[in-house]
């Protein structure tokens, strides 16, 4: 039996991740403009849905929320929510032409506390494992196997994501913590 609703893995979020990997950080409407330039038409509503879903899934991280003052059609102020790549993001396999278009975008460095983000993701893994053990007696074998596989994959992606953001010793310490959390489901 297949699950209902929209699939968790989507090409659209992979394309958004490709844009964020090039620009570093951006807000929704700017991502929309870049998306149209590189990948073609998309509805703004669909893009915002996928950004929100990607944030829930850890594919994107909110790094800043700013009030911008200006002369907009709806008033004098707007709110920009800035996103960057999260640990579970997957990049889209772009064509040569798309890579050329992406390369034209200006990169902005993200000022973010990466250690706090990694700790947050480890805490989320820990919470889901605790919930798993509460529900395990009532779960089907397939669901248990799927959950364990998901946790192992999240741990792997989290370790890969944070390895480039920390010095070697700190990365090793965090790897051990991630492994300790992930190994609890075995």
N, C-alpha and C positions, 0 to 999 in steps of 0.2 A: 504494500500500500504506500503510495507516495504522499508526501506531506502537502498540505494545502497552503495557498497564499503565494506570495512572490518568492522566488528563489533567493537564498542568502548570498550566493555568489553572483555578481553581475558585472558585465563588461563595462557598463556605464561608470561604476565606482572605480574600476581599474583605470579607466580613462581619466577620471578626476584625480586619482592618485598619481598618474603620470604627469599631470599638470602641476600638482603640488610638489612632486619631486624636483621639478624644474624651477619653480618660482620660490620654493621654500615655505612661504606662508601667503595666504590670500583670504579674502572674504568672498561670500557667495556670489554676488553679482559679477565680480571680477573673474571668478572661476567660470561663470557662465559665458562671459565674453571670450575668454581664452578657449573654452570648449568649442564654441561656434567657429572660431578661427581655425582650429586644428581638426576637429572631428565632424563638424557639420551641425545641422539644426538639432535643437533639443528644446523642450519646453522648460521654462524657468521653474515651474512647479515640480516637474520630474527631477530636475537637477537638485533642488532644495530637499526633496524627499530623500534622494540618494545620499546627499551630504549628511542629513540627519540620521539615516539608517547606518551609514558608514561610521558616524561618531558613536552610535550605540554599540557597534560591533568592534570598536577599537581600531578601525582602519584610518580614522582621522581623529585629531585631537584639537579641542578648542584651546587656543593659546592666549587670546585676548578678545575683549569686548570693548569697543570704543564708540563713544557718541561723536558723530561728525556733524558739524554745524555748516549749513550752506543754504542755498536757495533751491529747494526741491519742490516738485509739483505738489507734494503732499504736506509740505510744511518747511520749517526751518532747521529741523534736525533729523538725523537718521542714526541707526545703530548698526555698526559693522561687527560681525563675529568673524574673527580670524582663525583659520584652520591650518594645520600642518599634518604631515604624514604620521600615522600611528603605527604601532608595532605589527598589526595584522593586515596592513595594506599590501595589495598585490598590484604590480604595474602592468599596464596594457602593453602588448607586443606591437609597438608602433612601426609604421612603414618609414622608409627613408625620408619621404616628403613630410610626414608628421614630425619626425625628429628635427628636421630643419626648421619647421614652424615653431616647435617647442623651444628650440635653442635661441630664438629671437626674444623670448620673454626674459625680463630682468629678474635675477635671483635676489631674494631678500632673506637675510639670516634671521632665524627664529631665536628669540631670547626666551628660553624656557628652562625650567628646572627639570632636567631629564631624570635625575634621581627620584624626584617626587613622582614623576609620571610612571617610572618603572615600579616604584613601591605601590602606586595606585593599582597598576595592572596585576601585580603579585597579590595584592589584597583581594581584588576581584576574583582571581583564580582560587584563592583560599576560600572565599565565601561560596563560590559555586561548588567546590569540593565538599564543604560542610553540608550544603543543601543536598548534594548527591548522596551522601551517606545517610541522611535522614529519609530519603525517598528510595534508596537502593532495594529494600526488601519488596517493594511493590513494583519494581521495574522489570521489564522484559530483558532477556539476555542481550538482544540486539541493541537496545537502548544503553545498557551498561557499557557494551563494547564501543559504541559510538561516542559516548561521553569520555571514556578513557582515551580514545584516539584524539578527540578534540582537545583535551587538556595537554596531551603530549605535543600536539601540533602547536598549540598556543605557546607552550614553554619554548619550543624550538624557535618559533618566530620572534618571541620576545628576546631571547638570547642573541639572535642574529641582529635584531634591531638596535639593541643597546650596546653591542660590542664596539661599534664605531663611535659611540658617544662618551666612552669612559676610558681612562687609562687602564692598562693591562691588569694591574693588581685589583683595582676596584671592580672591573668587569668580571674577574675570576670570582671574587667574593659574591657578587650578585648572581653569577651563574650557579654557584653552589646553593644559594637560597632558592632560586627558581627550581633547580633539580629536586631539592628537598620537598618543595610544595607539590610538584608534579608526581613525584614517586609515591606520594601517599595514596594514589588511586590504584596502585598495583596490588 
